[in-house]
Amino acid sequence: KVVVGFPTVIGLNFESNIVPKLNFFQEEFGLSDGDLRHRLVSQPNLLGYSLEKRYKPRLKTCRTAGVDDMIVLYRIKVPDISFCKSIGAPRISCATE
């Protein structure tokens, strides 16, 4: 189901790209194996975003703003400016460059 929903996943390196994301999701968001599986089957595109440029900066911004970490996963598709605005954070706090 993940490959059907996000065919690009076939081109991702398992050890250097997918495994670190799976570990990050479980460690930082506290997802169980079952929760992680369910989320990836329903949102396979989560595997396509960068840990360094998308997930980590947004998670840091959520924690700084005092909002639920899970917003990072729910709003992963939106541009940085919209994400920051949605949690009441300045755009600069979401900058990745």
Secondary structure, 3 states (H helix, E strand, C coil): CHHHHCHHHHHCCHHHHHHHHHHHHHHHHCCCHHHHHHHHHHCHHHHHCCHHHHHHHHHHHHHHHCCCCCHHHHCCCCCHHHHHHHHCCCHHHHCCC
